[in-house]
């Protein structure tokens, strides 16, 4: 039997101390994923998504206290969550539910996550980047992988993600970055 996304998110290690926790980590991560999949970007966008759908989220997710995570809670989680562990859990869940057809087209791209920049005053800044493989036919993400922009390139991260997912009989669409003779 396949695991639900919630079951997978419960496996992400909670980095917070017990004191002052109002919401389980899996709930906040689920709300961030839902907001992001709805087109929300960054802390504010995800915070607005949660506020806008507060009543429905409380009812559907059976949140015991009549309160959803605030923008500040979402911000703290996004700043400190282990994105590598989160992407592993997400990929495990997604692999159970995505069935690709013969010669299906998959798009690959890397995106920096808004408001995650560190060392903003330095010449080479560090920020969280996520590389994804997306099935436009199904409207689903097939796989994700985080990337440290100071230690590796998007090219190597995409190559690694493609090999990890071990996809057969599909067609990949890459952006111009991957159109180099060596590749």
N, C-alpha and C positions, 0 to 999 in steps of 0.2 A: 504494500500500500504506500502511496506517495505521501510525503510529508507536506503539510501546509506551510505557507510562507510564515505564518505566526510561529509554528514549531521550529522552523529554521532560525528565525530571528531570536528566539529564546536561547539559542545556543551561542549567541554573540556574548562574549564576556563583558559584564557590566563593570566599568572602570570607576563608577561613583561609589562614595561611601554611603552607608545605610542611612545616616542622619539626614533628614530633610527630604528624602525621596518621596515624591507623591505619586509618581507614575513608573511602572516597570519600563525598562529599557526597550523591550520588544515593541511596546505600544508606541513610544516616541519614534522609533525607527520605522514602524509601519506607517505612521502618519506622514513622515518625511518622504517615504517612497510613494505614498498615495498622492501627496501634494506635487512631487516632482513629476510623476506620471500624468498629472493634470495640467502640466505646463508651468507650475510655480517655480521660481528661481530664487535661491538664497534663503536666508533666515526669515526675512520679512514676508516673502511670498508664501512660504510654508506656514508661517504663523497666521497669516490672513486666511489661508485655506482652512486651517483648523478652526479658526474663529467663525468663519462663514458656514461651516458644516457641523458646528458644535452639537446641536441637538441630534442630528442623524448619527453622528459618530458615537455619541453616548449610548444611543439605543442599539445600534447595530453591533458595536464592539462590547456592549454590556460593561461599560466603564463603571465600576462600583461607586466612586464618588462622583457627584454631579459636576465634574470639572475636567476640562481637557488641558493638555500641556500648553503653557504660554509660549510666546515668542522667545523669551529668555531661556526657557528650558530647551527648546528646539535648537537655539543658537549654541548653548553649552554642549549639547550632545553632538551636534555637527562639527564643532571645533575639536572635540576630543575622542570621538569614536574611532576605533581601529578600522579604517576603510578596507584594509586588506582582508581582515576577518569577515567583515560584512559582505564583501563581494564574493568570497568563497561560499558563504551561506546562501546568498542570492543565486549564484550560479548553480549550486546544487538543487535548489528549488526549481529554477527555470528549466533545467535539463530534464526534469520529470514531466513537464507540461508542454514543452515545445516540440512538435513533430514537424520536421522539415520535409517537404516534398522534393522529388527528383528535380534537379537543376533550379532550385529556388534561389532567388537573389538575396544576398545579405550585404548590408552596408556596414562599413567600419568607420569609426571616427573617435577622436579623443577630444574631450572637453574639460576645461578647468572649472572647478567648482567655485562659484562666486563666494567671495568673502573668506577664503581659506588661506590667503597669502600671509606668509611669515617673512620677516626680514625685508619689509617693504622699502626700507631706505637703502638697501644694498643693490649693487648692480645686477646680481643674479638672485632673484627672489625664489623662495620655495612656496609651492602651493599644491593642493591636491588636484590631480588630474585623473579622470576616469576614461578608459578606453572601452568602447562598447561595440558589440556586433548586434545588428538590428535586422529583424525580418519585416520588411515593409508590407509584404503580403498579409502577414498575420498581425502586424502592429505590435510585435512583442520583441523584447530584448532577449537575445539568445545567450549572451554572456557578457560579463564585465570584468575588468581588471584595473586596479589602481596603478598609478605610475608616479614615481618620484622624479620630477623634471630635472633635478640636479644630478641624478645617478644614471638614468637611462633615457632612451629616446622613445618617441611614440612608435617608430618603426619596429624596434625590438619588442616593445610591449605588445603590439598587434601580432607579430610573428609568434610570440609566446602564447597569447590568448588563442590563436587559431590552432596551435598544436595541442594545447590543453583540452580544448573542446572536441578535438578529433572529429571534425565534421567531414562527411563524405558526400560526393555528388551534389555539391552546391556551388554557386557562383558568387564570388566576392566582388564588391565594389569598393575601391579604395580612393582616397583623395589624392591630389597631385603629389603630396609628400612621398608617396610610395612608388612613384613612377621614376625610379632611378635605375641606371644600367646595372648596377651591382645586385639589385634585388631581382 
